């Protein structure tokens, strides 16, 4: 389907609809080809309209959060990319629970919980994603995961039906859930927390933040950890031991600060990052017999729509 046809189909669906929008502008790696259609709904009505239009014309739908832990190939994304707008950023606390709309950043939600004296989300205070993305990917850090604190979520399916879902229905596993498999979009999440000491929580987060700043290349565009840690070891140690720390292909480089990070030196392509990922996997396998499993999700097409 050409651009003119897509513009006709999605006219009036939402206030913000972009065509052939480079997804490099919407990922933390600053890498990614164009989306045929990028819809940024600010209301449930706009979201339903976008999903209905996509379903009616059999267009695939991909839900994008902040674009962390994601590599979009240089050919971009076919169909519709849905990115929640500012209208999905509300958050509130009630007793020992916190409820946030899916477009809110999980860092912000965690910080609000801490300021409210609620403990349980501190692990998320340094995760660069949205609440919806965190639920979808069962985000985790510092020994905690979303599945540990999620009480319930409101979702919408591709037919526009809004439902309340309990955690066990998401089939949570390491950095995954059944959200996408079931064709769902997270709209809202409620977390069951507990009373905590604000000073102690802030001190934990401060220590994590200082360690992160000292060991990770935060000043350069990246996607976070590229590979999962194998049992009993660390991907960064293996990649560094294979002699690849600081290795560069095109404008992507295996960080010279943390070898499980690949950084964008400026205008890097997905092919650069993929080549470094393949190099790291091959080198670690040949030297140590360990298979590195990507933690970053790779999506999109090799070639752009014609």
N, C-alpha and C positions, 0 to 999 in steps of 0.2 A: 504494500500500500504506500503510495507516494505522499509527500509532505502536504500537497494541496488537499488530498482526500482526508488525511488525518486532521488537518486544520478545520475542515468542514465538520467532521464528526465530533470534535471536542470543543467547538465554539460554544461558549456559554456553560460548559461543564463546571468550571471554577473560575475565580477571578484571575488566578495565576496558572497559566498553561504555557509551557515552553516547548518549542520544537527544535530538534537537532541540537539540544543543549549538551555541551561537553560535561560529562560527569566528573571530569578532573576537578571541576569547581565545587563538587559536592562530596568528595572523599578526602579523608585525612592524609592519604598518600599523594594527593594531587595528581592522580593518574586516572585515566579512563576516557574512552571514546564517547560519542554522542548518544543520548537517548532519543529514540524516535519521538516520544512524547513524555514530557515530565510534567505531571500534575501535582500542584502543591495546594491541597485542600485546607481550608481553615475551619470548615464545619463538617458535621456528619452528613449533611445534605449534599455537600460538594463531593465528599468521598463516595457516597452511594451513587451519585450520578456518574462519576468516573468509572467505578466498578461495573455499573450497568452498561455503560457504553462499550467498555472493553469486552464484557461477556457477550453482548449482542453481536459484536463483530469478530468474535473469537480471537481477540488479541491477548497475548500473555501479559501478566501483571507482575512487576517486581516491586517490593516494598523496600524503600531506602531510608535508613535512619540518618546518622551523621556520617556514614560511609567509612567508619573505622573497621578494622579487621576485614577489609574488602579490597579485592583487586578486580577492577573492571577492565576487560581487554580493550585493545585499541579500536576494535570495530564497534564498540559501544553496545547498547541494549536495544533489542527489537521490542516493539509493542509499547506498553505503558510502564513508566517508572512512577511510583507513588511516593511522595515525600511529604509527611505531615507538616503543616504550617504552624504559625504562632498561635492559632486558635486552639491547638491541642497541647497547650503548655501549663494548664491549670494544675495546682497541687494543693492539698489540704490535709490536715491531721485531725484525728478524732480519737481521743483516748490513746491507746497504744498502737494505732494503725495509721498508715500514711497512704493516701490515694492520689495518684498522679495520672494525668492524661499522657498518652503514649509519645507525644512529641517533646515532652519535657526532657532535659538531659538528666541522665541517671546521677551524674555528679551533683547537680543542683538538688535533686530529690534527696540524695544522701546527706547533703549539707543542711537542708531544712530539717531532716530527721534529727541530726546532731544538735542543732540549735534548739529544737523542741524537747531535748532530753530523751530522745528515743534511740535505742541501740539495736543494731542488727544489720544496718545498711552501710556501716563504715567501710566495708570492703569495696563498695562501689564508688567511693568518693574520689577515685582517681581513674575510673573507667570512662573513656571518651566515647560515649554513645547515648542514645535516647532510651527512655523507659521501655518503649515498644521493642527496640532492638535488643535491649538487655534481656527482656523476657523471651523473645524469639530465639536468641542464641544462648540462653542460660548463662549469661555473662558471670564471670567470677574472678576473684583475685584474693590474695592474702588469706586463703583458706575458706573463703565464703563463696556461695553461689546464689543466684536468684531463686533457684528452687527451694533453698533453705528458708526463705522469708516470704515467698509469694502466698497470699491468702486466696486470692481470686483475680480473675481478669475479665474484662469485657472485650469481646471480639466482634468483628463483622466478617461474614463470609462473602464469597464472590457473587452471591445472589442478593446481597444487601440486607441479610438478616442479622440482627444484633443479638448476641447471646452472652450470658455469663458462664464462664468456664472455671472449673476448679483445677488446682495444680496437677492432680493425678491424670487429668485428661490430656496434658501436654506431653506426656512420655519424655520427661527431661532426661538428658544424658550430657556427657561432657561437651560443652559449647554447642548444644543443639537441642531442638524440641520438635514436636510434631506440628507446630504452628503453620509453617509453609506447606508441609505435606498435605495438610487438611485445607489449604487454600484460605487461611484466615489472616486477618489483619488485626493486630492488637490495638485497641482504642484506649483502654484504661487499665491500670493495675493497682491492686491494693496489697500492701505489705503488712504482715503481722510482726510488730516489733515489741520491744519491752523497755521499761524504764531503765535509763542508764545515767552514768555520771558524765556530764558534758566535758569536764576538764580531762578526764581519762580518755574519752573518745577523741577529743581534739589532739591530745598528746600522741595517741596511736597514729592518727592520720598524719600529723606533722612528721613523725619518724618515717612513715612510709614515703611521704612526699620527698623528704630529704634524700632518702636512699635511692628513690627513683630518679631524682634529678642528677645524682652523682653517677648513676650506672646506665642511664638510657639517653639516647640522642633526641631529647625532647625539642630541641630548637630546629630540627629538620623534619620535613614531611615524612611520615612513616605510617605503617598500619598496625603498630604494636608487634607482638611476637609473631614471627612468620611460621615457625614450626612448633608443634607440641613437644613437650619434654618427654623423651622415652623413659620407660620404667627405670628408676635408679640412676638416672643421669640427667644432664642438661644439654639441650640442643646447642646453646651458645658455646659450651665447653668443647663439644665435638667439632663444631664448625671452625672454631679458633684453632683447635689442635690439628685440623686438616690444612691449616695455613691460609685460610680464606679471609681472615679479618682484614678489612680495608680493601678487598678485591672489588674492582669496578668493571661493569659492563655498560657501555653507553653512559647515561646519566644516572644510573642507579648504582649504589655501592653497599656492600655488606659493612655495616657500621664498624668503625675502628674503636668504638666505645663498648658496644654490646653486639656480639656476632649473630644473635638471633633477630636482629633488626636489619632491614634493608631500607636505606634512606634515599630519598629523591634529591639529587644534587641540583635539580633544575631542569624542567621539561623532560623528565624521564618518561619512557614509554613502558607499557605493560610488558612488551617483549623483553625489555631490559631486565625487569624484575623477575619475570618467569625464567629467563636464562640463568640468572643468579640462583634462583631457587633450585633449578635442575642441577646446576654445578655443585651446590652444597649437598644435595641429596646423593649425587654420584660420588663425590669425594668422601663423604662420611661412610657410605656403604662400602666403598672399595678399601678404606683404611680400617674401619672398625666393625664392619658387618652389621651396622645399625641402619634401619630404614627410617628416615625422618618423614613424619606425617605432617602435612601443612595444617596450620591452625587458621591461616588466612583463607577466606573463601574467594574462589576465582569464578567470575561470572562474565557473561557477555560473548561477543562474537570476535573472531579474528579479523574480519573485514567489515567495513562500514556498509550500510544499506546503499544500494544503487538505484 
